[in-house]
Amino acid sequence: MDTTTPAAVPAKHLYRVTEAMRLLSMSRSVIYEEMRGGRLRFVKRGRSRLVPAVAIDSYVQLLIHETEEDIYGRAA
């Protein structure tokens, strides 16, 4: 009987646009629009655009903050 715990798979640090689309439940055009507007940060590697995991987290926090402002009519 093996009682060792399997090693955790490390989280990805960079996501392709298609992966970010799934993680954020947004369309490709919205993802690129947010990238162009500077709201969703990304890095370029060759011709590819990659979205850092921390940028996805920051973007979600930005959306939450904006929603709270809209709902409560004040800064969160």
C-alpha positions in Angstrom: 0.0 0.0 0.0 1.5 3.3 -1.1 0.8 6.0 1.4 2.9 8.7 -0.2 1.0 11.8 -1.4 1.5 12.5 -5.1 3.4 15.7 -5.9 1.2 18.6 -6.8 1.3 19.7 -10.3 2.6 23.3 -10.4 0.2 25.9 -11.7 1.0 27.3 -15.1 2.7 30.7 -15.1 1.7 31.6 -18.6 -1.5 30.9 -20.5 -2.2 31.0 -24.2 -5.1 33.2 -25.3 -7.4 30.2 -25.8 -6.7 29.0 -22.3 -7.3 32.5 -20.9 -10.6 32.5 -22.8 -11.7 29.4 -21.0 -10.4 30.5 -17.6 -12.2 33.9 -17.9 -15.3 32.6 -19.8 -14.8 35.3 -22.4 -14.6 35.3 -26.2 -11.4 35.7 -28.1 -12.4 39.2 -29.3 -13.1 40.4 -25.7 -9.8 39.0 -24.5 -7.9 40.8 -27.3 -9.9 44.0 -26.7 -9.0 43.9 -23.0 -5.4 43.3 -23.9 -5.3 46.2 -26.3 -6.9 48.5 -23.7 -4.3 47.5 -21.1 -6.8 46.0 -18.7 -5.5 42.4 -19.2 -1.7 42.3 -19.2 0.2 39.9 -21.5 3.7 39.1 -22.7 4.9 38.4 -26.2 7.0 35.4 -27.0 7.8 35.6 -30.7 4.4 36.1 -32.4 2.5 34.6 -29.5 0.7 36.5 -26.8 0.7 34.8 -23.4 -1.2 35.9 -20.4 0.5 35.5 -17.0 -1.4 33.8 -14.2 -0.9 36.9 -12.0 -2.5 39.0 -14.8 -5.6 36.8 -14.8 -5.9 37.1 -11.0 -5.4 40.9 -11.2 -8.0 41.2 -14.0 -10.6 39.2 -12.0 -10.0 41.5 -9.0 -10.4 44.5 -11.2 -13.8 43.2 -12.4 -14.9 42.5 -8.9 -13.9 46.0 -7.8 -15.7 47.6 -10.7 -18.8 45.5 -10.0 -18.8 46.6 -6.4 -18.5 50.2 -7.4 -21.5 49.8 -9.8 -23.7 48.0 -7.3 -22.9 50.1 -4.2 -22.2 53.4 -6.0 -19.0 53.9 -4.1 -15.4 52.9 -4.2 -14.9 49.4 -2.7 
